[in-house]
Amino acid sequence: MYLSPQQMALADQAITETFQNCSIAWQAIPHWDTGDPGATKVRNDVVNAPSFIPIAAAEEAFQVTLVQTADPTSDALVNEIISATTALAAAFDDAVLDALASDAISGVLFIGTQQGLLDALIDARAHVEDNGFRAPSCLITNTAGLKLLSALTSGYPIVDSLLGTAHVNSMHRTSKWNVDVPAVKADGSAPKPPVQLPMPGMILLGRRQLIPHGGAYEASPGEEPVDLAVCVKPSLEILGETTQSQIEMSVRIRYALRVKDRDALAVLLGAPVVS
């Protein structure tokens, strides 16, 4: 036994709180416990198309010394655990956000002007609302998209007005989808010479119930079109001693992303505008 029960409890608390604070997907998508840590598949709950989804696993390994485990305050151990949990949350988000983007069947293309973005957000809102998702939505945007959303008009950012019009009450920024694409002029024509700029990219996630910003991990998943089936919640695994007399540990999670209704997702891709 490398850690005492008190240290294990402290470690699991640090993992839970850090994962909640660091993961976009955990904050934006409700989850539920399958009750079976060894499950290999979970039902997809898609209407009229029942099937099963394989359980995915993610882990972040790290090593600690015996001195760190013997620290009376456990500060050194917790710092290692927090660092590994942060890396796990990033890897988890990469996998989940990629899956969300690939599962969306609605795509909205727009020219990256304020009016073009407004029209695209309204079109995305109309798509999810027409399919029954009339609660405030969640918007996940890349950095270029956030810059476009935060553009200034008369010295004031337009983000609140845009999100209000789009019926969005929760917005998250990710470093995903940061790719350079050919830029256009405001009228849609190509500039000369050609210019490459970062592409604004966003996903609008429709919802059936009111979920506060960052609070999806406390929401009921049953009503929602997208949820996370979790077999093993973010937790600490102790593997054992290494040849260098250190203790190998890992922070792990086992889960499946379930997109029960693809009409709840809309992808927005913008053509960057060159001034």
N, C-alpha and C positions, 0 to 999 in steps of 0.2 A: 504494500500500500504506500504509494509515493506521496499522496495528499491526504490530509485529514478530512473528515466529513465537513468541518467548518470551511476548509479551503475549497472543497468541491462546491459547496453552496455559494461561496463568494465568487468562484469562477463562473458558475452558471448564471448568476445574477449579472455579472459584468458582460457576459456574452449576450444575454437577452437584451439588456439595455443598449449595448453598442450596436447590435444588429438592427434593432428598432430605429436607432438614430442615423444609421449609415446606409441602409438599403432603401432604394427608391421603390422597388417592387414590394417589399414588405410593408411600406407605408401606403402604397397605392392600391394593392390588391388584397382582398380578404383571404384568410386561410382557415383551414380546418384540419383537425388531427384525425388521421385515418384509424388510429388505435392499433395499428399493426406495424411495428418498427421493421419487420422483415419482409414487408410486402414488396412484390416486384412489379405489380401493375395496379391501376386504379380505374374505376369506371369513368367514362368521359361525360355522362349525363347530357349528351346532345340529343335534342328532341328528334324522334323518329330515325335516329342513326346511332343506336347504342354501340359502344365499342369500349376499348380499354387503352390506357395510356401507360407506357413504361415509367417506372420511377427513376428519376435522375438523382445523382449524388454529386455533392461538391464538398471539398475539404481543403483546409489550409494547415499544413504541417509546420511545426516549429519545435525547437529544442530548448530546454532549460537545464540549469545546473542544480545540483543538490543544495548548493548554498541558497539559490533563489527559492527553492521549495521550503527551506528551513527558516526563511526570513519571518520574524514574528509578525510583521505588519502585512506580509504578502504583497507589498506594493510592486516589487520587481516581477513577481509572477503575474500579477494582474496586468501590468504593462505589456508583457509578452502576449498575454491572451487577448487584450484589446487590439494590439497590432495585427494579430492573426485574424481576428474577427472582422476587422475593417477590410482586410484583403479578401476574406471569404464573401463579405457583402458585395464587394465590387465584382467578383467572379459570378456570383449569383445573379446580380443585376444584368451583367452581360448576356447570360444565357436566357433569362426571362424576357428581356427587352427585345432581343433578336427574335425569339419565338413569337412575341406579340406582333412585331412588324411583319413577319412572314404569314401569320394567320389572318391578318386584316384583308378583307375583300374589297373595301372601299378605299379609293385613292383620290386625293384632291391635289391637282397641280396648280400652281399659282406663280405669278410674277411677284418678286419680293419687294413690292411697294406697300405702303400702309393700306391703301385701298385693296390691293390684291390680297393681302393677308386677311383683312376684314372679310372680304367675300369668301375666302377659303374657309375661315372659321365658321361663318354662317352656314356654308354648304355642309361642312362636317357636322355641325349641330343639327341641321335638318335631317341628315342621314340617320343619326342615332336616335333622334326623337321620333322620327317616322317609324322606327322599329321598336318603339315602346320604352325607350330609355330616357325618361323626361326629368329625372333627378339631376342636380348639378353634376357636370362631368369632371373628369381629371385629364389634364393636359401634360404630356411628357415631351419636352423639347430639348433639342441640342443647343450648344452654345450660340451658334449663328442664329437660330430661331429666337433665343432669348434676347439677343441684341436687337433683332427686328421688332420683337414685341415691346422692347423698352425704348424704342426711338422717341425722340422728343418732338413735341408739337407746341409751339409758343412757349418753350421752356419747360414743359411738363411731360412726363412719360405717358404714353398712351396705353400702357399695359392694362390698367384697371378698366378702362373703357372697352378694350378689346375682349378681355376675359368676361366682362359682364354681358356683352353682346353674345358671346359664344356660350353663355350659361356654364362657365367653368368656375369652380370654387377651390380647385386644388391644382397647382402647377409645380412640376419638378423639372430640374435641369440635369441633363446627362451629357457626358463627353462622347457618347455613342454617335454614330452616323456623321462624324466630322470628316467630310470628304469635299474636295474641291471639284467644282463643275464649271462649265463655261458660263460666264456672266452675260447678262443682257442689259439693254437700255430700258428705261422706264416704259417705252412703247413696245417692248418685246423684241426689238431688232437687235442684231449682233453688233457689238462695238468693233471698231478697227483701231489697232490690232486686237485680236481676241484676248480676253482676260479670264483667268481662273480665280474663283472666289469660293469660300466655304458655303455649302448648300444649307439653307434653313430646313430642318426636318423635325416633324412632330407626330405624335400619336394622340388622338383624342379617344379616351376610354369612357363610354357611356355607362350610366349607372341607374339602378332602379330605386335605390334608397339614398337618403341624405347621409353622406359620409364626410366628416370634417377633414380638413387638410392634414395629411400625415397620420390619420387615425384608422386606416383600413384594417390594421392588425387587430383591432378591437371590434370590428363590424361583423355582422352575420353574413356568411358567405352564400347561404342558400338562395337568396334572391338575386344574386349578382351574376352577370353573364360571364365573368372571368373570375376564377379563384385559384388558390394554391392548395393542393392536397399534400399535407406534410406527414411523412412517416416518422422522421426524426427531426425534432426542432433543433435550431442552432444550439449546440452543446459541446462539451469538452470530452475528448476521448484520450485516454492515457495508453500509449502503446508499449512502453517499456524502456529499458536502458540500452544505450547505443555502445558501440565499441570505444567511443571517446568518453565513456562514463557520464554521458549526459542522458536526460530523460526525454524521449520522443513523445510528443503530444500532437493533437490536431483538433481543430474546431471543424465540425462537420454539420451537414444538413442533407436530408433525403426528402425529395419533393417531386411533385408533378404539376406543371401549369395546365389548367383545364380551361380552354376557351369553349364555353358551352353555347355561345351565340356569337358568331363572327360578325354579325351586323352591328355589334356594340363597339366595333373598332373602326376608326378612320385614320388613314395615314395622310399627312399633309407634306408635300415636297415643294419647295420653292426654288425658283430660278433667281440667284442673287443679282441685284441690280448694281451696275457700275455707275458712279456719279459722273 
